[in-house]
Amino acid sequence: MILAGKTAFVTGASRGIGAAIAVGLAENGADLVISDLPQQAADLDKVLGRITATGRTGRILHLDVTDKAAIEAAVAEVGQIDILVNNAGILIPKRLEDLDEKTWDAHFNVNAKGVLLVSNAVLPQMRARKAGRIINIASIAARQGVPTQGHYAATKAVDLTLTRVYAQETGMDGITVNAICPGIILTEMGKENLGSQAAMDHWSNVAALKRLGDPDDIVGPAVFFASDMSRFVTGQALNVCGGIYFH
Ligand SMILES: NC(=O)c1ccc[n+]([C@@H]2O[C@H](COP(=O)([O-])OP(=O)(O)OC[C@H]3O[C@@H](n4cnc5c(N)ncnc54)[C@H](O)[C@@H]3O)[C@@H](O)[C@H]2O)c1
C-alpha cells in the first residue's frame, strides 16, 4: 500500500493502459479520479467498479483533455490530486504524405496540448503542497519514429520534451515528472495499429521477451513513478516494451 493516502488522477482511463494504471494505483492504496470522453461513460463505470472492489474510492469525470475550461473547472472541483497520469491519447495511422491537417491537429491537440492543459491545471495545488508526481504516457514511437506514425511519434516526442522541461521547472517544489514509453501493448489502439495476426507474430518474435505487452505490464513502472520509490528520479523516460527498442 505504498500509495496510501494519495489521490491519483488518470486521463483516458476507461480502457486499455489508462484503466490498468488506474486499477493498479488503487491496488497500491491510492484513491482515484478517472476521466475520459463522455462517450466512454459505460466503460468508465466498469473501471470505477474495479477500483471500488479494491477498497479504494473512485470518482468519474467526463472530460475532454483538449477542453481547457472544463479541465480547470473539474480540477478545482475534485480537490487534492497527488499523482497525475497523462494517459489519454489517439493514433490514426497515416503516412506523412497522406496526412491531412485535421488529423495532424487532432493528434497534437490530444496527445501534446492535452498534457500541457491538464498538467497546468493540476500543478498549482502540487506546488502549494510542495509535492506531486506527474507521469506522462509517451511511446517508443517518440524515440524511433515509426512509418505511418510520423505525426503520432512527433506528438509523443513533444511529451518527452514536456517531461524534461516540467521536471526542471517544478523540481524545486518537490514535484517529479517522468514518462513511460510503452512498446506494443495489446489494447484497442495497439491491436488496431498492428492490424493482423502476422504483424502480431512478427513483433512478438522481434521482442527480447518474445511477447507483446499487456496493459498490466505498465502498472509496475507507473506505481514506481507515482511512489516515493522514485523520489530522486525526474525528467526521465522509461521504455516498457519487452525489449523491442534499446535506446
Ligand atoms: N497500445 C500501445 O501499443 C501504446 C504504445 C505506446 C503508447 N501508448 C499510449 O498509451 C496511452 C493509452 O493508449 P491505449 O493503448 O490504452 O489506447 P486506447 O485507445 O485503448 O485508450 C486511449 C483512451 O484515451 C481516451 N481519449 C482519446 N481522446 C481523448 C480526449 N480528447 N480526452 C480524453 N480522453 C481521450 C480514449 O477515449 C481512450 O479511452 C496513449 O497515450 C497511447 O498513445 C499506447
The ligand as an ORCA input file, in Angstrom:
! r2SCAN-3c Opt
* xyz 0 1
  N      -1.228      0.478    -27.060
  C       0.008      0.737    -27.391
  O       0.679     -0.086    -28.053
  C       0.668      2.030    -26.961
  C       2.029      2.146    -27.172
  C       2.675      3.304    -26.782
  C       1.953      4.328    -26.184
  N       0.608      4.199    -25.994
  C      -0.083      5.315    -25.362
  O      -0.759      4.868    -24.205
  C      -1.899      5.692    -23.961
  C      -3.106      4.791    -23.807
  O      -3.307      4.098    -25.030
  P      -4.132      2.741    -25.155
  O      -3.337      1.805    -25.952
  O      -4.689      2.333    -23.840
  O      -5.281      3.290    -26.140
  P      -6.862      3.244    -26.091
  O      -7.311      3.789    -27.380
  O      -7.337      1.900    -25.677
  O      -7.193      4.279    -24.906
  C      -6.998      5.649    -25.058
  C      -8.038      6.358    -24.216
  O      -7.869      7.770    -24.367
  C      -9.160      8.342    -24.488
  N      -9.134      9.625    -25.191
  C      -8.900      9.852    -26.508
  N      -9.022     11.150    -26.784
  C      -9.345     11.772    -25.611
  C      -9.617     13.119    -25.251
  N      -9.611     14.102    -26.171
  N      -9.919     13.389    -23.957
  C      -9.947     12.402    -23.044
  N      -9.714     11.113    -23.316
  C      -9.426     10.805    -24.596
  C      -9.953      7.311    -25.269
  O     -11.368      7.508    -25.140
  C      -9.454      6.022    -24.658
  O     -10.222      5.642    -23.539
  C      -1.988      6.640    -25.144
  O      -1.407      7.881    -24.803
  C      -1.161      5.955    -26.209
  O      -0.638      6.858    -27.146
  C      -0.041      3.073    -26.365
*
